[in-house]
Structure formats: C-alpha cells, structure tokens
Amino acid sequence: MIGGFRSARSENRYLAAYDRIAARWPVPVRDVDVGTRYGPTRVRVSGDTGPPIVLLPGLMGTSLSWYPHVADLAARHRVYAVDTIGEPGRSRQTRPATTGDDCAGWLHDVLDGLGPGKFLLAGVSRGAWLALTLAARTPDRIAGVVAVEPPGFAPIGRRFLWWSVREVATWFDPRPRAAVRRTLRPLLFGGLTYRAHHPPEYLFTDEQLRAVAVPVRLVLGERSVIHAARDVEQRVEALNPLFDVEIVPRATHALPLQRPELVTARILTA
C-alpha cells in the first residue's frame, strides 16, 4: 500500500505548516524533485561548494528537521536534505516500498538523481537506518555514513512506546532550549493524520554489517530506549573495523534534539 493523508483538508493544513517552516530555512535554498521508481522525492539543496552531504530525517521528520544544522553544514558542503518517500512532506509516493531492498533502491535512485560522484549520508533514527540499509547492499555511491541512533540492532518494544509518550510532552516546553521543538511542533502533530505504510525496520544481520564497505560513524545515546548502546558498540566493532562508535553520556533516542551541536560536529568531521 501507499501512504497518504486521511483527507484533503488534513493534507492542506499540513503542507501550509510545512511551507511556513520552510520559509525559516537559514541559508539560500533551492527545492528540486528527484525522480525515483517510487515517486518524485523532494530535496532541499543548500551550499555551493565542498563535498556533498545527503541528510536523511527521522520518522515523520522531513527535510525541515535539519534546519538547526544546515547553516554550519552548508558553509563547507553542498547539502541535500531529503523528504523521505512514504512519509508526510513534499515527496509523493507512487509505488509501494515493502522491503529493505525497496528502501535501498529508492535511496540509490535519489543519489543517482542528484548527480555523479559519492555522497556522505547523514541520518537520524529511521534516516540512519535507511543509510545503513543502502550501505550494506550497494555502497558504490556512498563516501561514508554518519548514523545517529539508528534502529535495527534490537527489537523495539513497550519501553520505546512509553518513552515516546513522555517525549511528546517535552514538545510543549516553553523554555528557550525547546525552540526547535516549538518550531517543528506543527509538523509533528499534523503528521499524525498521515497513514504510513512502511516495510518493517528489520534487524541488521552480522552478514549485512560485515558487508558495509565504507566508513561509518555510529553515534548512540547512553540512555537509548531502542537498543543497549554498549552491546551495539561491542558487536559492530567485532564485526567490522570500518565502524567507529561514540556513546553520548546521558543522551536518549532524542539525542539530535538534546545535542544538536554534537550532531553537526560529527557530520562535519566525518
């Protein structure tokens, strides 16, 4: 099945909020629609020079979730921020994506549409899972991966659901440090009217992790609720010397919101 909004009204309200937030993008930007076998994919392009970086958001995040990072990244790189297919945003899914191979095929199509050469992939949560999914299959267009809190290393259960409920409450925090949450809040709640049909985020096998042939910087929260960070570190370092693991003290799965400057720095030094 193909994802979509419950009604035209909810879609219009969501896209109006999307456009208001897009207008706050802190650097010059050009929006392009990249053709893929799964439908046109919206990409926000910023920066004129430097090695290219493709930014992949977390679930329901859209390209706009990268606005706190893009000014620093675009000063030194050509930056491509992507709206993931099959999620709310400006991409338009036309064909179901039902397997990990489909997800990898879509992302490979995006890279092909952006031009020749290799790209650094930087993703958070589901975006990090997508980057690793492609790297484990066809890494020919990838220069490296920065994966922040990716799923795929342990089953996700009730602990994550309870954490998510508590995390949503923080989006109403009035303090200045919650400015990013306040800005993106209309997208979070508007996106709840979108019915997504994702393939399951499978667990990476040892064979897949060994197959990754590009440098990977894995940034994990010490208090993550989707995996045990130390277990992940021990596993990947035993399987593949190309993995470099950092565990951020006291950070949770919301690490990109808790430590945005750290995420930016890790991408810049990858």
Secondary structure as a PSIPRED ss2 file (coil, helix, strand):
# PSIPRED VFORMAT (PSIPRED V4.0)

   1 M C   1.000  0.000  0.000
   2 I C   1.000  0.000  0.000
   3 G C   1.000  0.000  0.000
   4 G E   0.000  0.000  1.000
   5 F E   0.000  0.000  1.000
   6 R C   1.000  0.000  0.000
   7 S C   1.000  0.000  0.000
   8 A H   0.000  1.000  0.000
   9 R H   0.000  1.000  0.000
  10 S H   0.000  1.000  0.000
  11 E H   0.000  1.000  0.000
  12 N H   0.000  1.000  0.000
  13 R H   0.000  1.000  0.000
  14 Y H   0.000  1.000  0.000
  15 L H   0.000  1.000  0.000
  16 A H   0.000  1.000  0.000
  17 A H   0.000  1.000  0.000
  18 Y H   0.000  1.000  0.000
  19 D H   0.000  1.000  0.000
  20 R H   0.000  1.000  0.000
  21 I H   0.000  1.000  0.000
  22 A H   0.000  1.000  0.000
  23 A C   1.000  0.000  0.000
  24 R C   1.000  0.000  0.000
  25 W C   1.000  0.000  0.000
  26 P C   1.000  0.000  0.000
  27 V C   1.000  0.000  0.000
  28 P C   1.000  0.000  0.000
  29 V C   1.000  0.000  0.000
  30 R E   0.000  0.000  1.000
  31 D E   0.000  0.000  1.000
  32 V E   0.000  0.000  1.000
  33 D E   0.000  0.000  1.000
  34 V E   0.000  0.000  1.000
  35 G C   1.000  0.000  0.000
  36 T C   1.000  0.000  0.000
  37 R C   1.000  0.000  0.000
  38 Y C   1.000  0.000  0.000
  39 G C   1.000  0.000  0.000
  40 P C   1.000  0.000  0.000
  41 T E   0.000  0.000  1.000
  42 R E   0.000  0.000  1.000
  43 V E   0.000  0.000  1.000
  44 R E   0.000  0.000  1.000
  45 V E   0.000  0.000  1.000
  46 S E   0.000  0.000  1.000
  47 G C   1.000  0.000  0.000
  48 D C   1.000  0.000  0.000
  49 T C   1.000  0.000  0.000
  50 G C   1.000  0.000  0.000
  51 P C   1.000  0.000  0.000
  52 P E   0.000  0.000  1.000
  53 I E   0.000  0.000  1.000
  54 V E   0.000  0.000  1.000
  55 L E   0.000  0.000  1.000
  56 L E   0.000  0.000  1.000
  57 P C   1.000  0.000  0.000
  58 G C   1.000  0.000  0.000
  59 L C   1.000  0.000  0.000
  60 M C   1.000  0.000  0.000
  61 G C   1.000  0.000  0.000
  62 T C   1.000  0.000  0.000
  63 S H   0.000  1.000  0.000
  64 L H   0.000  1.000  0.000
  65 S H   0.000  1.000  0.000
  66 W H   0.000  1.000  0.000
  67 Y H   0.000  1.000  0.000
  68 P H   0.000  1.000  0.000
  69 H H   0.000  1.000  0.000
  70 V H   0.000  1.000  0.000
  71 A H   0.000  1.000  0.000
  72 D H   0.000  1.000  0.000
  73 L H   0.000  1.000  0.000
  74 A H   0.000  1.000  0.000
  75 A C   1.000  0.000  0.000
  76 R C   1.000  0.000  0.000
  77 H C   1.000  0.000  0.000
  78 R E   0.000  0.000  1.000
  79 V E   0.000  0.000  1.000
  80 Y E   0.000  0.000  1.000
  81 A E   0.000  0.000  1.000
  82 V E   0.000  0.000  1.000
  83 D C   1.000  0.000  0.000
  84 T C   1.000  0.000  0.000
  85 I C   1.000  0.000  0.000
  86 G C   1.000  0.000  0.000
  87 E C   1.000  0.000  0.000
  88 P C   1.000  0.000  0.000
  89 G C   1.000  0.000  0.000
  90 R C   1.000  0.000  0.000
  91 S C   1.000  0.000  0.000
  92 R C   1.000  0.000  0.000
  93 Q C   1.000  0.000  0.000
  94 T C   1.000  0.000  0.000
  95 R C   1.000  0.000  0.000
  96 P C   1.000  0.000  0.000
  97 A C   1.000  0.000  0.000
  98 T C   1.000  0.000  0.000
  99 T C   1.000  0.000  0.000
 100 G H   0.000  1.000  0.000
 101 D H   0.000  1.000  0.000
 102 D H   0.000  1.000  0.000
 103 C H   0.000  1.000  0.000
 104 A H   0.000  1.000  0.000
 105 G H   0.000  1.000  0.000
 106 W H   0.000  1.000  0.000
 107 L H   0.000  1.000  0.000
 108 H H   0.000  1.000  0.000
 109 D H   0.000  1.000  0.000
 110 V H   0.000  1.000  0.000
 111 L H   0.000  1.000  0.000
 112 D H   0.000  1.000  0.000
 113 G H   0.000  1.000  0.000
 114 L H   0.000  1.000  0.000
 115 G C   1.000  0.000  0.000
 116 P C   1.000  0.000  0.000
 117 G C   1.000  0.000  0.000
 118 K C   1.000  0.000  0.000
 119 F E   0.000  0.000  1.000
 120 L E   0.000  0.000  1.000
 121 L E   0.000  0.000  1.000
 122 A E   0.000  0.000  1.000
 123 G E   0.000  0.000  1.000
 124 V E   0.000  0.000  1.000
 125 S C   1.000  0.000  0.000
 126 R H   0.000  1.000  0.000
 127 G H   0.000  1.000  0.000
 128 A H   0.000  1.000  0.000
 129 W H   0.000  1.000  0.000
 130 L H   0.000  1.000  0.000
 131 A H   0.000  1.000  0.000
 132 L H   0.000  1.000  0.000
 133 T H   0.000  1.000  0.000
 134 L H   0.000  1.000  0.000
 135 A H   0.000  1.000  0.000
 136 A C   1.000  0.000  0.000
 137 R C   1.000  0.000  0.000
 138 T C   1.000  0.000  0.000
 139 P H   0.000  1.000  0.000
 140 D H   0.000  1.000  0.000
 141 R H   0.000  1.000  0.000
 142 I E   0.000  0.000  1.000
 143 A E   0.000  0.000  1.000
 144 G E   0.000  0.000  1.000
 145 V E   0.000  0.000  1.000
 146 V E   0.000  0.000  1.000
 147 A E   0.000  0.000  1.000
 148 V E   0.000  0.000  1.000
 149 E C   1.000  0.000  0.000
 150 P C   1.000  0.000  0.000
 151 P C   1.000  0.000  0.000
 152 G C   1.000  0.000  0.000
 153 F C   1.000  0.000  0.000
 154 A C   1.000  0.000  0.000
 155 P C   1.000  0.000  0.000
 156 I C   1.000  0.000  0.000
 157 G C   1.000  0.000  0.000
 158 R H   0.000  1.000  0.000
 159 R H   0.000  1.000  0.000
 160 F H   0.000  1.000  0.000
 161 L H   0.000  1.000  0.000
 162 W H   0.000  1.000  0.000
 163 W H   0.000  1.000  0.000
 164 S H   0.000  1.000  0.000
 165 V H   0.000  1.000  0.000
 166 R H   0.000  1.000  0.000
 167 E H   0.000  1.000  0.000
 168 V H   0.000  1.000  0.000
 169 A H   0.000  1.000  0.000
 170 T H   0.000  1.000  0.000
 171 W C   1.000  0.000  0.000
 172 F C   1.000  0.000  0.000
 173 D C   1.000  0.000  0.000
 174 P C   1.000  0.000  0.000
 175 R C   1.000  0.000  0.000
 176 P H   0.000  1.000  0.000
 177 R H   0.000  1.000  0.000
 178 A H   0.000  1.000  0.000
 179 A H   0.000  1.000  0.000
 180 V H   0.000  1.000  0.000
 181 R H   0.000  1.000  0.000
 182 R H   0.000  1.000  0.000
 183 T H   0.000  1.000  0.000
 184 L H   0.000  1.000  0.000
 185 R H   0.000  1.000  0.000
 186 P H   0.000  1.000  0.000
 187 L H   0.000  1.000  0.000
 188 L H   0.000  1.000  0.000
 189 F H   0.000  1.000  0.000
 190 G H   0.000  1.000  0.000
 191 G H   0.000  1.000  0.000
 192 L H   0.000  1.000  0.000
 193 T H   0.000  1.000  0.000
 194 Y E   0.000  0.000  1.000
 195 R E   0.000  0.000  1.000
 196 A C   1.000  0.000  0.000
 197 H C   1.000  0.000  0.000
 198 H C   1.000  0.000  0.000
 199 P C   1.000  0.000  0.000
 200 P C   1.000  0.000  0.000
 201 E C   1.000  0.000  0.000
 202 Y C   1.000  0.000  0.000
 203 L C   1.000  0.000  0.000
 204 F C   1.000  0.000  0.000
 205 T C   1.000  0.000  0.000
 206 D H   0.000  1.000  0.000
 207 E H   0.000  1.000  0.000
 208 Q H   0.000  1.000  0.000
 209 L H   0.000  1.000  0.000
 210 R H   0.000  1.000  0.000
 211 A H   0.000  1.000  0.000
 212 V C   1.000  0.000  0.000
 213 A C   1.000  0.000  0.000
 214 V C   1.000  0.000  0.000
 215 P C   1.000  0.000  0.000
 216 V E   0.000  0.000  1.000
 217 R E   0.000  0.000  1.000
 218 L E   0.000  0.000  1.000
 219 V E   0.000  0.000  1.000
 220 L E   0.000  0.000  1.000
 221 G E   0.000  0.000  1.000
 222 E C   1.000  0.000  0.000
 223 R C   1.000  0.000  0.000
 224 S C   1.000  0.000  0.000
 225 V C   1.000  0.000  0.000
 226 I C   1.000  0.000  0.000
 227 H C   1.000  0.000  0.000
 228 A C   1.000  0.000  0.000
 229 A H   0.000  1.000  0.000
 230 R H   0.000  1.000  0.000
 231 D H   0.000  1.000  0.000
 232 V H   0.000  1.000  0.000
 233 E H   0.000  1.000  0.000
 234 Q H   0.000  1.000  0.000
 235 R H   0.000  1.000  0.000
 236 V H   0.000  1.000  0.000
 237 E H   0.000  1.000  0.000
 238 A H   0.000  1.000  0.000
 239 L H   0.000  1.000  0.000
 240 N C   1.000  0.000  0.000
 241 P C   1.000  0.000  0.000
 242 L C   1.000  0.000  0.000
 243 F E   0.000  0.000  1.000
 244 D E   0.000  0.000  1.000
 245 V E   0.000  0.000  1.000
 246 E E   0.000  0.000  1.000
 247 I E   0.000  0.000  1.000
 248 V E   0.000  0.000  1.000
 249 P C   1.000  0.000  0.000
 250 R C   1.000  0.000  0.000
 251 A C   1.000  0.000  0.000
 252 T C   1.000  0.000  0.000
 253 H C   1.000  0.000  0.000
 254 A C   1.000  0.000  0.000
 255 L H   0.000  1.000  0.000
 256 P H   0.000  1.000  0.000
 257 L H   0.000  1.000  0.000
 258 Q H   0.000  1.000  0.000
 259 R C   1.000  0.000  0.000
 260 P H   0.000  1.000  0.000
 261 E H   0.000  1.000  0.000
 262 L H   0.000  1.000  0.000
 263 V H   0.000  1.000  0.000
 264 T H   0.000  1.000  0.000
 265 A H   0.000  1.000  0.000
 266 R H   0.000  1.000  0.000
 267 I H   0.000  1.000  0.000
 268 L H   0.000  1.000  0.000
 269 T C   1.000  0.000  0.000
 270 A C   1.000  0.000  0.000
